[in-house]
Amino acid sequence: VGGPSERILPPRVLYQGSDPYPWPMFSACPLPKCYLSDIPRRTDVKQDSEFSKLLASLKNSDRLTEWLENCRKQFYKTMKTKPDTISGNTLVVLLEKFVLHLSESPADHYFSTAEYNATDTNVKNESLSSLQKLGIKMTIRYGRHLNLLKDNAEQNLTQVLKHCEKFLKKQQISIKSSLRYLQGGYAGYDWFASTVFLIMSGDKDRTLSFLQQFSGLLVSAFLWLPRLHVSIHLPVGTAESGIHPIYFCSAYYIEMLLKAEVPLVFSAFRMSGFTPSQICQHWLTQCFWNYMDWTEICHYMATCILLGPDYQIYMCVSVFKHLQQDILQHTQAQDLQVFLKEEALHDFHVSNYLEYMESLEQTYRAMILQDMKSIRLQST
């Protein structure tokens, strides 16, 4: 697991000469060191002074809206000038405070959330699937490679995922369907909760507190896929279909914007016989793990949470714009699907595309947000 600078993959073609494939073969972890990049020990970058003042400034709830707007502006400015400072503890405090205050704003608290007071003892007998256990091992291995986790991390992440499943189950409806996917909990691995766990450096309590507050916001529907699995918040027909809003909302607008903004890439997909939404669903479901470096994953999450859920769409369009030349070349070589599935996003930095994303926001936000806000079951 890792982004373009966090792991080393051998080329797909053999070398010339007597040793055409010098890479060591392996069938179990740990990986040979030649496949791993050296990740420096984490040191918290010096916090931006303006950001520090802003994060400590909110005392009066009457000025909540103003504080949230100032926070967005400062985030945008810092991402443009000093993106490296939005990492480590600065990122943790920023996300915690912003989500806390956003959930206190009646206009932004989108989903009603049930009170949850379960303890570790309450979830002790909950079981996880073999897929979830495998995902936990991958997450812990990646977190240790990034020097983010301590010794008891695996047990803590297991508890986090058990609590998440129990917490979300309270907001699910029972569906009679022949689709096995709709029987029980979310069938895939919870990459979003795992990402938050790594951002919080393996702190179980901070992770759970953040996720509970985050679950009331509109953006949770699009970043945290298990959040709306057979959810009481969706119209019954939508819940019974098993089709997630990331498919019928995000993917639809990604293709619409791509056709208007990056038409050569859109045409390349048409010629290749598969759709941009297919690869986007793959990227978004796993929060860009294996495609972006850890710093960029954090910036993707922070951008969507602070600037709005529609930035998820602008992010995907930006990635396609960044890959335009590669996409055109691989369309000619007739291996576009293999390239997009297997290749990491080299040299893509969220901060480099913020201005472009802002231009997309100015053109499309009103329409996209209106549709995003309409996913919820309307009370009668």
C-alpha positions in Angstrom: 0.0 0.0 0.0 1.3 3.5 -0.8 1.3 6.4 -3.2 3.7 7.1 -6.0 6.6 8.2 -3.7 5.8 5.7 -0.9 6.4 2.4 -2.6 8.6 1.2 -5.5 7.0 -1.0 -8.2 9.1 -2.9 -10.7 8.5 -2.0 -14.4 6.0 -4.0 -16.4 8.6 -5.0 -19.1 11.6 -7.2 -18.7 15.1 -5.8 -18.8 17.6 -6.6 -21.6 20.5 -8.9 -20.8 21.2 -12.0 -18.7 19.0 -11.0 -15.7 15.7 -9.8 -17.2 13.9 -9.6 -13.9 16.3 -8.7 -10.9 13.4 -8.0 -8.5 13.1 -10.6 -5.6 9.9 -12.6 -5.6 7.8 -12.9 -2.4 4.5 -14.4 -1.4 4.0 -13.0 2.1 4.7 -9.9 4.2 6.9 -8.2 5.2 8.0 -7.0 1.7 11.6 -7.0 0.6 13.0 -3.5 1.4 13.8 -2.8 -2.2 10.0 -2.3 -2.8 9.7 0.3 0.0 10.6 4.0 -0.1 12.2 5.5 3.0 9.7 7.6 4.9 11.3 10.1 7.2 10.2 10.2 10.9 7.3 12.5 11.3 8.0 15.9 12.7 5.2 18.4 13.1 5.8 21.3 10.7 5.7 24.7 12.4 2.1 25.8 12.5 1.1 28.8 10.5 0.6 31.7 13.0 -2.5 33.1 11.3 -4.0 29.6 11.3 -3.2 29.1 15.0 -4.9 32.4 15.9 -7.9 31.5 13.9 -8.3 28.0 15.4 -8.1 29.5 18.9 -10.3 32.5 18.2 -13.9 31.3 18.3 -15.4 32.1 21.7 -18.8 33.5 20.7 -21.3 31.2 19.1 -23.0 34.2 17.5 -20.0 34.6 15.2 -20.0 30.9 14.2 -20.8 31.6 10.5 -18.1 34.2 10.2 -15.5 31.9 11.8 -16.4 29.1 9.4 -16.0 31.4 6.4 -12.7 32.8 7.7 -11.5 29.2 8.3 -12.2 28.3 4.7 -10.4 31.4 3.4 -7.4 30.8 5.5 -7.3 27.1 4.5 -7.4 28.1 0.8 -4.7 30.7 1.3 -2.4 28.3 3.2 -3.0 25.5 0.7 -1.8 27.9 -2.0 1.3 29.2 -0.2 2.4 26.6 2.4 0.5 23.4 1.8 3.0 21.4 3.9 1.9 23.1 7.1 -1.5 21.5 6.8 -0.4 18.2 8.2 0.2 16.4 11.5 -1.4 18.0 14.6 -2.4 21.2 12.7 -4.5 19.1 10.4 -6.1 17.2 13.3 -7.0 20.3 15.2 -8.3 22.0 12.0 -10.6 19.1 11.1 -11.8 18.5 14.7 -12.7 22.2 15.3 -14.2 22.8 11.9 -16.4 19.7 12.0 -17.4 20.4 15.6 -18.5 24.0 14.7 -20.1 23.0 11.4 -22.2 20.4 13.2 -23.3 23.2 15.6 -24.6 25.2 12.7 -28.3 24.4 12.1 -27.9 25.2 8.4 -25.1 22.6 8.0 -26.3 19.8 10.3 -27.9 17.8 7.5 -28.6 14.3 8.9 -30.2 13.7 12.3 -27.9 11.5 14.4 -29.0 9.2 17.2 -27.2 9.4 20.5 -24.5 6.7 20.8 -23.0 5.8 24.2 -21.7 2.2 23.6 -18.5 1.2 25.4 -15.8 -1.2 24.2 -17.5 -3.9 26.4 -20.7 -3.4 24.3 -18.9 -4.2 21.1 -16.6 -6.9 22.4 -18.7 -9.7 20.9 -19.2 -8.0 17.6 -17.5 -9.9 14.8 -15.7 -8.5 11.7 -15.6 -10.2 8.3 -12.4 -11.7 6.9 -12.3 -8.8 4.4 -12.4 -6.2 7.3 -9.6 -8.1 9.1 -7.5 -8.0 6.0 -8.2 -4.3 5.6 -7.1 -3.7 9.2 -3.8 -5.4 8.6 -3.2 -3.3 5.5 -4.1 -0.1 7.3 -1.8 -0.9 10.2 1.1 -1.8 7.9 0.6 1.4 5.9 0.4 3.5 9.1 3.6 2.0 10.5 5.3 2.6 7.2 4.3 6.3 7.5 5.5 6.3 11.2 2.0 7.3 12.3 1.1 4.5 14.7 2.1 3.0 18.1 2.1 -0.6 19.3 -1.6 -1.1 20.2 -2.9 0.4 16.9 -4.4 -2.9 15.5 -6.6 -3.4 18.6 -7.7 0.3 18.5 -8.6 0.2 14.8 -10.6 -3.1 15.4 -12.5 -1.3 18.1 -13.1 1.8 15.9 -14.6 -0.3 13.1 -16.8 -2.3 15.5 -18.1 0.9 17.0 -18.7 2.4 13.5 -20.7 -0.7 12.5 -22.8 -0.6 15.6 -23.3 3.2 15.4 -24.4 3.1 11.7 -26.6 0.0 12.2 -28.8 2.2 14.4 -29.6 4.3 11.4 -30.3 1.5 8.9 -33.5 0.0 7.7 -34.3 -3.7 7.3 -34.6 -4.6 3.6 -36.1 -7.8 2.1 -34.0 -8.3 -1.0 -32.4 -11.0 -3.0 -29.3 -8.9 -3.2 -26.8 -10.2 -0.7 -25.0 -6.8 -0.7 -28.1 -5.4 1.1 -28.1 -8.1 3.8 -26.4 -6.9 6.9 -23.8 -4.2 7.1 -21.7 -2.5 4.4 -20.0 -5.3 2.4 -16.7 -3.4 1.6 -13.9 -2.2 3.9 -14.3 1.2 5.6 -11.4 3.1 4.0 -12.7 6.5 5.2 -12.8 5.5 8.9 -9.3 4.0 8.5 -8.0 7.2 6.9 -9.4 9.3 9.8 -7.8 6.8 12.3 -4.4 7.4 10.6 -4.9 11.2 10.6 -5.6 10.9 14.3 -2.3 8.9 14.7 -4.3 5.9 16.0 -6.1 7.7 18.7 -9.3 5.6 19.1 -11.4 8.1 21.1 -10.6 11.1 18.9 -11.4 9.1 15.8 -14.8 8.0 17.1 -15.7 11.4 18.4 -14.8 13.0 15.0 -16.8 10.3 13.1 -19.9 10.8 15.2 -19.9 14.6 14.7 -19.0 14.2 11.0 -21.9 11.8 10.4 -24.4 14.7 10.7 -22.9 16.6 7.8 -23.8 16.4 4.1 -20.2 15.8 3.1 -20.3 12.5 5.1 -22.7 11.0 2.5 -20.0 11.3 -0.2 -16.7 10.8 1.7 -17.8 8.0 4.1 -19.5 5.4 1.9 -20.8 3.1 4.7 -22.6 6.1 6.2 -25.6 5.7 3.8 -25.7 1.9 3.4 -29.4 1.0 3.5 -29.9 4.2 5.5 -33.0 5.6 7.1 -32.0 8.9 5.7 -32.5 7.8 2.0 -35.8 7.4 0.3 -36.9 3.7 0.6 -36.6 3.1 -3.1 -33.0 4.4 -3.2 -32.0 2.4 -0.1 -33.6 -0.8 -1.6 -31.7 -0.3 -4.9 -28.4 -0.4 -3.2 -27.2 2.4 -5.4 -25.1 4.9 -3.4 -25.3 8.7 -4.0 -21.6 8.6 -5.0 -22.8 6.7 -8.1 -26.0 8.5 -9.1 -24.8 12.0 -8.0 -21.0 12.4 -7.9 -20.3 10.1 -10.9 -23.0 11.7 -13.0 -21.6 15.2 -12.5 -18.0 14.1 -13.0 -18.9 12.9 -16.5 -21.0 16.0 -17.2 -18.1 18.3 -16.2 -15.5 16.2 -18.0 -17.4 16.5 -21.2 -17.6 20.3 -20.9 -14.2 21.0 -19.4 -11.8 18.3 -20.6 -13.5 17.1 -23.8 -10.4 15.2 -25.2 -10.3 13.0 -22.1 -14.1 12.4 -22.3 -13.7 11.4 -26.0 -10.8 9.1 -25.1 -13.0 7.2 -22.6 -15.8 6.8 -25.2 -13.2 5.3 -27.6 -11.9 3.0 -24.9 -15.3 1.5 -24.2 -15.6 2.3 -20.5 -16.6 5.3 -18.5 -14.8 7.9 -16.3 -17.3 7.1 -13.5 -16.0 3.5 -13.2 -12.5 4.6 -12.3 -13.8 7.5 -10.1 -15.9 5.1 -8.1 -12.7 3.0 -7.6 -10.7 6.0 -6.5 -13.3 7.5 -4.2 -14.4 4.2 -2.5 -10.8 3.7 -1.2 -10.2 7.5 -0.6 -7.4 7.5 -3.3 -5.3 5.0 -1.3 -2.6 3.5 -3.6 -3.0 6.4 -6.0 -2.0 9.5 -4.0 0.7 10.0 -1.3 -0.5 10.3 2.3 -0.1 14.1 2.3 -2.3 14.4 -0.8 -5.0 12.1 0.6 -5.1 14.3 3.7 -5.4 17.4 1.5 -8.2 15.8 -0.5 -10.2 15.0 2.7 -9.6 18.4 4.2 -10.5 20.2 0.9 -13.9 18.3 0.7 -14.7 18.9 4.3 -13.8 22.6 4.5 -14.7 23.8 1.0 -17.7 21.6 0.4 -18.8 18.1 -0.9 -18.9 19.3 -4.5 -15.1 19.6 -4.3 -15.0 15.8 -4.6 -16.3 16.2 -8.1 -13.9 19.0 -9.0 -11.0 16.9 -7.6 -11.7 14.0 -10.0 -12.0 16.4 -12.9 -8.7 17.9 -11.9 -7.1 14.5 -11.8 -8.3 13.7 -15.3 -7.0 17.1 -16.5 -3.6 16.3 -14.9 -3.6 12.9 -16.7 -4.8 14.2 -20.1 -1.6 13.4 -22.1 -1.2 10.0 -20.4 -4.8 9.2 -21.1 -4.5 10.1 -24.7 -1.4 8.0 -25.1 -2.8 4.9 -23.4 -6.0 5.2 -25.4 -3.9 4.8 -28.5 -2.0 1.9 -26.9 -5.4 0.4 -26.0 -4.5 -0.1 -22.3 -6.2 2.9 -20.7 -8.2 0.8 -18.2 -5.1 -1.0 -17.0 -3.1 2.2 -16.8 -5.8 4.0 -14.7 -6.4 1.0 -12.4 -2.8 0.2 -11.8 -0.8 3.4 -12.0 -0.5 5.9 -9.2 -1.1 9.6 -9.8 2.4 10.9 -10.3 3.1 14.6 -9.6 -0.5 15.4 -8.8 -0.7 17.9 -5.9 -4.1 19.1 -4.6 -2.7 22.6 -3.9 -1.6 23.0 -7.6 -5.2 22.6 -8.8 -7.1 24.6 -6.1 -7.5 27.6 -8.4 -8.9 25.4 -11.2 -11.3 23.8 -8.7 -12.4 27.2 -7.5 -13.2 28.1 -11.1 -15.3 25.0 -11.5 -17.1 25.8 -8.2 -18.0 29.3 -9.5 -19.6 27.8 -12.6 -21.2 24.6 -11.3 -21.7 24.8 -7.5 -25.3 26.0 -7.4 -26.5 23.1 -9.6 -24.4 20.4 -8.0 -25.0 21.3 -4.4 -28.8 21.5 -5.1 -28.7 17.9 -6.3 -26.4 16.7 -3.5 -28.8 18.2 -0.9 -31.8 16.4 -2.5 -30.5 12.9 -1.7 -32.1 12.9 1.7 -35.6 11.5 2.5 -37.8 14.5 2.6 -40.0 14.7 5.7 -43.7 15.1 5.0 
